[in-house]
Amino acid sequence: MDKVNISQLIGKTFYPIYKLNYYKVFDINNEGDKALPVGRLNIGQSFVMDSYLLPIEAQTKYGIKYAKRSNLYLTFYRGKDYFAIIYNPNVFSLKDLKQQGVQTIEEELRAQEEANKTPIDKIFDVLGAGGKVVKNLLIFGVIVVAVGYLAPKFQKK
């Protein structure tokens, strides 16, 4: 799967295409990369991502000690228990995530560029490559007319 903005995955349902170990979030915070799996998600089992844990160096924050973790983890609830799996984009069904509206970073950028286009830009896009030439010629023509109109006004008399 191409790179995605991890925050857009919150609330999405994940369908692993391989068996995956999962860990208690408590263990990951206290033991970091040394935490042992407490279970395994099988193919066909799903989970809804609640949040994520970024890689961090060992630290104490807000009076809580966190162990070093070098992986990005996706967190989810099973009943009242809070679990996490190591994020690897190649072990989930991209098709299922796409159906839920997930976009790659590249797709998000293209959509943003499209949203920022003026109506004139959209018209010229419809015209294709020829539209870009026409647009550039029109801009050049406007500049020539403006210079032709303004130049005499700036000449010394």
N, C-alpha and C positions, 0 to 999 in steps of 0.2 A: 504494500500500500504506500502510495506517495505520502509525503509529509503533510500532517494536518496540525492545526492549532488545537492543542490538547484540551483547552477549555470548552471547545464546541462539542466534545464527546460526553460531557456531563449530561446525565439523563438518558443517554442512548443505551439500547440493549445490545450486548455483545454476544456473538455466537462463535465460540472457539471452533476451529477446524482441526485442532490437535488437543490432546489431553494436556491440561495445565495444572501445575501446583498452585495452591493458594495458601496464604499466610494470615495469621491474626495481625491486625494493624498494631495492636499493643506490642506484639513481639518485634515487629519491624521497627517501631519507635525505640524500643529498649535494646534490641540486639542488632539492628541494622541488617547488613548483608549476611550476618551469621544466623539469622532467624531460620528455624526449620519449618517446612511446610506442615500444615495441619490437615490438609485434604487435597483432593484432586477434582478438577472440573473435567467431565468427560465430554466428548464430542456430542453435540445436541443439547447439552445443558447451557443455559444462558444466565447472564446477570446484567443488572442495570447499574451502570457506573454512577457512583455518588459523588466522588471527588478524586483527587490524585495526590500522591506524595512525590515531591521532587527529590532528586539526589541532593544530599547535604553532607557537610563535614560534621563530625561529632561536636555537639554544642549543648549548652544549657540555655533555654529560652523560657521566659516567664516562670522560672523556678522548676522547669521540667528538663530532665536530661534526655537528649536524643542521640542515638548511636549513628555512626556514619553509615550512609547508604549510597551506593553508586548507581542504583537503578531507579527508573521512574516506575511507580506503582499506580495501578488503577484500583480504587477502593469501591466496595459494595457491601450491602447488607444481605445476610441470609438469616431470616428471622430477626432476632435481637442482636446477633453477633456481627461484628464488623471485620471484614476481611479485605485482603489486597492480593493482586497478582502482578507479576512483573510485566510491564508493558513491552510487547513486541508486536509491531503492526502486522507482521506476516503470519500471525497465528489466528487472525479473526477474519470473518467473512466480510470482505470489502463491499460486496453486493448488498448485504443486509444493512451495513452502515450507510451506504449511498441512498438506499431507500428511505432511511430516516433523516435524510437531508445533510449528511456530513459532506463537506467539501474539502478538497486539498487546499493548501495555502495558495497554490497557483490559481485554482478556480475561484477562491475568494478574492484574490487580487484582480482577476479579469472581471468579475462581477462588480467590484468597486469601480474599476475604470469605466465600465459600461454605464454605471449609475451616474458617474460624473460627466458624461458626454453631454454636450449641448444638442438641441434638436438639429442644428445645422450639421454637426459632426455625424449624427445618425443618418441624415440624408445622404451625405457623401459616402458613408460606409456602405449604404445600400447600392450606390453606384459602383462600388468596388475600386479597383486600382485607377480606373479612369476618373472616378470621383475625386481622388486625391490630387490628380493632375489639375482637374478643373478648379478645385478649391485653391490650390497654390497659384494658378493663373489669376483667379479672381482677387486673391490677396495682393498679388503683384500689381494687377491692374488698378486696384484701389490706391496703392502706394504711389503709382505713377501719376494718377489723376490728382491726388492730394498734393504731390510735389509740384506738379504743373500749375495747380491753382494757387498754392501758397508761395512759390518761388518769386513771382513778380511783386508780391506784396512786401518781400524782404529786400528787394533790390534798391539801391540808392538812387534817388532821383536827382 
